[in-house]
Amino acid sequence: MSGLVRLAAPSALGRNRLLPLVERLARAHPGLRFDLRLTDQRADVVGEKIDIGIRIGTVPDNRFVVRRLGKVRFHVVATPRFLRRHGIPTDADALRNLPCTAMLDRGTGRPWPWLFQQENQWMADHARFLCDDSEGEYLLVRSGVAIGQIAGFLCEDDIAAGRLVPVMADHEPDPWDMYLYRPQRGPVPPRLRLVFDALVREFAH
């Protein structure tokens, strides 16, 4: 089994879940090479010739083979100490009085909106911490300097351990789909089938 495999994934998910799998595959198959694109911005799958990608949110068009992997929840969280100091927000209006984080949309230069039920959005234009990396945003929230809306795969262990506290649960948006995709380019080389199947086993639960 040899050759190049080009992979794309959201940055935090890639660092925490994809890289350990790539390391295992590389040890088991010394002939494989990997080109990894870890970014929270949407990858240009065609232009960058991506072989396999992981995406959270909207499903690609019918040019792609898609395998759903599960759901991702989004929680508004802060540390217990932060909430004791600033109070517990119960709605989006209360967030305006709190130091918060936001993710930067490089395409527009503006923050991504926070998402709530019934497709409601809240713009964190006043965010004290603007970041273009989801794990960086999460680490700021976990440090206790701000409140943020964080993907479950980053913060749910901290919630279970009491290091972070979810608030505004009644406003939480519906979970987003996470899925694996690859372009339809005719017969699938064995190396891509190997990696695709390994990703399904790793992420689908």
N, C-alpha and C positions, 0 to 999 in steps of 0.2 A: 504494500500500500504506500504510494508516494505521490508527490505533487503538491501544488499550492491550493489552499482553501482560504477564500476571502470572507471574513465574517464581520457583521455590523450589529451593534447592540447599544442600548442606552448605557451611559457611562457607568453609573453606580451598579446596575445589574450586571454589566460586563465585568467590572472589577471583582465583584463579590461572588458571582455565580458562574460566569463564563470562563474567566481565566483559570480557575482550578480545574475545570473540565479540559480545557485546552492543554494544560500541563500534563494531565493524565494521558490524553490522547498522544501527545508528543513523545512521552516516554514509551508508550506501547507501540508506536509506529514511527520509528526514527526517520523514515522517508518523507513524512508529511511536513509541509511548511505552512505557516499561518500568517495572513495579513489581517490585522485586527483594527477595526474602526469603531472606537468607543466614544460616542458623542450623544448628547441629549438633543441635538438638532437632527432633523430628519435626513437620513442618508440619501444621496443620489445613487440609488441601487444600480440603475442602468449605466450612468456615467462613470461610476467608480467600479463597475464590473463586480459587484458584490455577489457571492455565490449563495450565502445563507444569511438571513437577518432575523433578529428578534425585535419585535415592535410592540408598543403598548398604545392602544387607542384604535384609530380607524384601520379597517382592513384594506390592503392594497387591491388594485383592480384585478381583472381576470387574466392578466398576463403572468400572475404568480400562483404557485402552488402554496396553499396556506394550511397550517395545522394549528388549531387552537390549543394553547397550553394551560390556560387557567384564567383567573381574574386577579386584578390588582385593585385594592382599596386605597383610598386617600383619606388621611386623618389630619385634622387640625390638632397639633400637639404642642406641649410646652413642658418644661420641667416643673416638678412640684414647687421648687423654690421660686421660680418665675411667677407661678400662679398665686402664691402667697403674697408676693410683692405687688403684683399688678391687678389681681382679681381674675375671676373666671368669666370670659366672654360668653354670652348666650346667643348672640346674633352677629351678622356682619358689621352692623353699625358700631358695635363695641370694639371691633378690631381696629378701628381708626385711631383709637386712643392708646394702642399698644405698639411697642417696637416689634416689627414683624419682618419676615424674609419674603423674597420673591425670586422666581426663576426668570432669567433674561431670555427673551426671544431674540436671537441674533438677527433674524430676518427683518424685524421691525424696530429693534433697538429699545423695545418697551417690555415691561414685565408680562409674563403669562398671567392670565387671571386665575384666581382661586375658583374652584368649582364647587357648586352646591346642588342640592336637590332641585328637580324640575328644570334642569339646565340653567339655573341661576348662576351668575358669575359675579365676582367681586374683584375690582382692580386694586391691587396693592401699590398704587402710584407713590405712596408715601413711605414705602418699605425702607427700613433702616439698613437692611443688608440685601443687596441685589447680587445674584450669583448666576453664572452660566453653567454650573455643575451641580447636579442634584445631590450628590453626596456631600459636597461642600456646604450646601444649604442645610442639609440634615445635621451636619456636625455643629453648625452654628446654633441650631435649635437645641441640640443635645447639650451644648455647653451652658445653656441657660440665659443667653443674652437676648433671645427673641422667641416669638411664637411663629409657627409655620405650618403649611399644609404639605405633608410628606407622604410619599408612597409607602404602602404597607410593607413591602419587602425590605425597606430600610428600617422602619421604626417599630414593627410589631414585637420584636424581641424586647425592645426597651419598654414598651407598654406592659408586656407581661411581667417584666422585672420591676416595674414601678419607677423606672428612671424617667419615663415620659408619661404624661397624662393626656388622654384624648378629651377634647371638649367639643361642644356643638355637635354631638353625635346625631341629633335629630336632623341636622342639616347636611349630613354626609352625602356626597353624590353616589349614584349607582356605580358599582365597580366597573373598571374598564377591562376589556379583553386584552390578554397577552397572547401573542401568537408567533409562530415560526413561519418563515416564508422563504421561498427560493424562486427565481425566475424560471419560467418554462422555456428551456433551451434544448429540447430534444432529450435524448438518452442521458441519464444521470450517471456520471462517472462513479466508480466504486468508492473513491475517497470522499465524494460529497454525500453519497448515501450513508457511508459509515458515520460521518460527522452529524448529518441530519438526524439519524436514528439515535445517536448518543445524546443529542440535545433534547430530543423528545423524552427520552428516559430520564434525563436530569431535571427537566423543568415541568413536565406534565404530572401534576398531582392534585 
